Amino acid sequence: MTEIYFIIVAFLLMLAVFDLFVGVSNDAVNFLNSAVGAKVAKYRTILIVASLGVVIGAIMSSGMMDVARHGIMRPENYSFHEVMTIFLAVMVTDVIILDIFNTLGMPTSTTVSLVFELLGGTFILAMLKMSADPTLAISDLLNSDKALSVIIAIFVSVAIAFFFGALVQWISRIIFTFNYRHHLRWSIAIFGGIAFTTLSYFILIKGLGKSPYISAATREWIDVNTAMLMTCTFVVSTVVIEVLHLLHVRIFRLIVLLGTFALAMAFAGNDLVNFIGVPLAGLDSLCDFTANGNGNYDGYMMTSLMTSAKSPLLYLLLAGLIMIIAMATSKKAQNVVKTSVDLSRQDEGDEMFGSSRLARSFVRSSRDIGELVVRFTPKSLSRWIDSRFNKDEVILAEGAAFDEVRAAVNLVLAALLIVLGTSLKLPLSTTYVTFMVAMGTSLADRAWSRESAVFRVTGVVSVIGGWFITAGAAFAACAIVCLLMHLGGFVVMLLFMALDIYLLWKSNRNYKRKMKEERNDDLFMLMMRTKDKDIVWDLLSKHVQRTQSFVAHFSIDLFNRIVDGISTENRRELKQCGNALKEEQDQLKKIRRKEMLAMRRIPSATAIERNTWFHIGANCNMQYIYCLKRMQEPLKEHVDNNFNPLPKVYTEGFETMRRKINELMLQTEQMISTGRYDLYQETLNIADQCKDELSVMRKDVFDRMQHEKLNNLKASLLYLNILQESQEFLSVMRHQLRAAKKFGE
């Protein structure tokens, strides 16, 4: 029977490797964003600096492993089998949660999921054990005080990160302004000295100083002389930084790279427990049981887990190397324009999130409060503060989302908070501390203008909401999985392991397919980076042309699929058409926002002249979707209810018109994509003739309905709807073709 536990531990270690790859792919952007967002160095250089931090942080992270061992449960009151059931349920649930959230595209946190999965699995078994043995109390089975402190630390860290991010960035901007290179003579030395000293304190004193690889005498000496060491560090670093500044070295670049190292180290030290803490605890449990358990897996208590983890250096090094490989090779990790950069960039751009009622209310309330504060602030003080926040003077590298001042504050402050949590053995959520610091600094930097504030607040609320959902879902899901494993035994355990393997395969396949189908919008990125308004206009013309061409091609493809779906009564095809229309509708909303941003950057005279045709063209794109939805929805309902099929006289009679519509749409798509409108008038004339023919066909159906039996009435009404929407489809085509020609002239 012991062999099954070897299989479970092997499975846990396999999931640990998977978690390392996926976790770093999702979270590496947290410590790469600021350096890459500010363009302080080449990506390869930033990656090397971060890799050094990851390796050192991984080696120093062994103390954090105690969270998985006895941070939530009291293992001395759980048998070996119960502990292994909890550990397996946690890792199985982690994969399921990750797959669900990735499928839904919702944000999640590895730290939050681990803590609440451990809490859920331990809680459900505690309830079962207390019901079987009334002498046991919840405090005997669940480390409730520690669990509560961990949960409070995670929740409070978000508010603290946002508050201090906004405060420190506001003070920093008052000191340096957006034209920071003209205000560095003395301030940069003090700022750099403080940044270097604080990072050194938490990295060297709280990080390396508490390392088990340093002798006790050395650690004691560091504790006694901490104040002296930090004072010397501040003085020396301040002088050195001033000298480097006089030698024209970019100090903020050094601070950002040092902050990247610190945050990468904090990430590895704090988050490594999320990926390998449970598998290593399972491995230690198995080793203890095989040595001392005598085969009594239901009676041998896991008191050994009460001791601190002594993770072998080799395991920690391997984990660090896997994280580096994932960081360097993962497509997700290399895609640095993530949520935090998008929501915190200085200028306007593509807004990932839409508008919500909560965000609109929050923005209105904030604006009212701001106006009230301004009313009671002396005008001279308001003018001086505004002069320090003159965004027209902002110094941005080519393609950067924000400047080096904000990047430095983001990294230094986030690193301080995370390393502080690590030193206190509180598993803060690295993702959300980093994210909320970035949101606080962007708010203080006035990056959220009235044009973008609603979208960005919606984004912040969505991310935090996803975090709360993660907590609840992880707790409930792990409790259910753990209960099923406990009741079903090894059979259920093996079934869940098989399910996890399938989900891993499915998730990887879906991600590859998504990346293959994803449409990269290079033109929009060029429009946002280009300063020349005439060049922006040329790029916008190409962007609008590409969008309209794609929509024309997409629309006729969906038109044919819908007609084929009702002809063959293919319910699945009609359902897929509905899903495709919904996805394209969402995509068109995002594209319209992008093109509206670009319209503001072209020459004013051109914008005024082409504005009408731009909006008509964009409306036509959406009208295609609305028209096809009006056609698809009744057809799907008809097939779902197994009503009588369309008579062959209808389907065969529509084929000739269908071929004509296809030819017209093909001509339209070619004219729009090439910008050559030689067949413009001829296409419009043929479209008018087709509309007239459709009117005649509708009249014929009306005449036929006068002599039909009642059981064919539904099919006839459905066919009338197809004819009506086909007429509308042609009308939209005519309007789009005209708008495209006028806009591009």
Secondary structure as GFF3:
##gff-version 3
##sequence-region A 1 745
A	DSSP	alpha_helix	2	37	.	.	.	ID=ss1
A	DSSP	alpha_helix	43	59	.	.	.	ID=ss2
A	DSSP	three_ten_helix	62	65	.	.	.	ID=ss3
A	DSSP	alpha_helix	66	66	.	.	.	ID=ss4
A	DSSP	pi_helix	67	71	.	.	.	ID=ss5
A	DSSP	three_ten_helix	75	77	.	.	.	ID=ss6
A	DSSP	alpha_helix	80	104	.	.	.	ID=ss7
A	DSSP	alpha_helix	110	132	.	.	.	ID=ss8
A	DSSP	alpha_helix	138	141	.	.	.	ID=ss9
A	DSSP	alpha_helix	144	176	.	.	.	ID=ss10
A	DSSP	three_ten_helix	180	182	.	.	.	ID=ss11
A	DSSP	alpha_helix	187	200	.	.	.	ID=ss12
A	DSSP	pi_helix	201	207	.	.	.	ID=ss13
A	DSSP	three_ten_helix	208	210	.	.	.	ID=ss14
A	DSSP	alpha_helix	216	224	.	.	.	ID=ss15
A	DSSP	alpha_helix	226	246	.	.	.	ID=ss16
A	DSSP	alpha_helix	251	272	.	.	.	ID=ss17
A	DSSP	pi_helix	273	277	.	.	.	ID=ss18
A	DSSP	alpha_helix	278	292	.	.	.	ID=ss19
A	DSSP	three_ten_helix	303	306	.	.	.	ID=ss20
A	DSSP	alpha_helix	313	329	.	.	.	ID=ss21
A	DSSP	alpha_helix	331	334	.	.	.	ID=ss22
A	DSSP	alpha_helix	339	344	.	.	.	ID=ss23
A	DSSP	alpha_helix	357	375	.	.	.	ID=ss24
A	DSSP	alpha_helix	379	388	.	.	.	ID=ss25
A	DSSP	three_ten_helix	391	393	.	.	.	ID=ss26
A	DSSP	alpha_helix	404	423	.	.	.	ID=ss27
A	DSSP	alpha_helix	430	444	.	.	.	ID=ss28
A	DSSP	alpha_helix	453	517	.	.	.	ID=ss29
A	DSSP	alpha_helix	522	529	.	.	.	ID=ss30
A	DSSP	alpha_helix	533	567	.	.	.	ID=ss31
A	DSSP	alpha_helix	571	599	.	.	.	ID=ss32
A	DSSP	alpha_helix	604	640	.	.	.	ID=ss33
A	DSSP	alpha_helix	648	674	.	.	.	ID=ss34
A	DSSP	alpha_helix	680	705	.	.	.	ID=ss35
A	DSSP	three_ten_helix	710	712	.	.	.	ID=ss36
A	DSSP	alpha_helix	713	744	.	.	.	ID=ss37
###
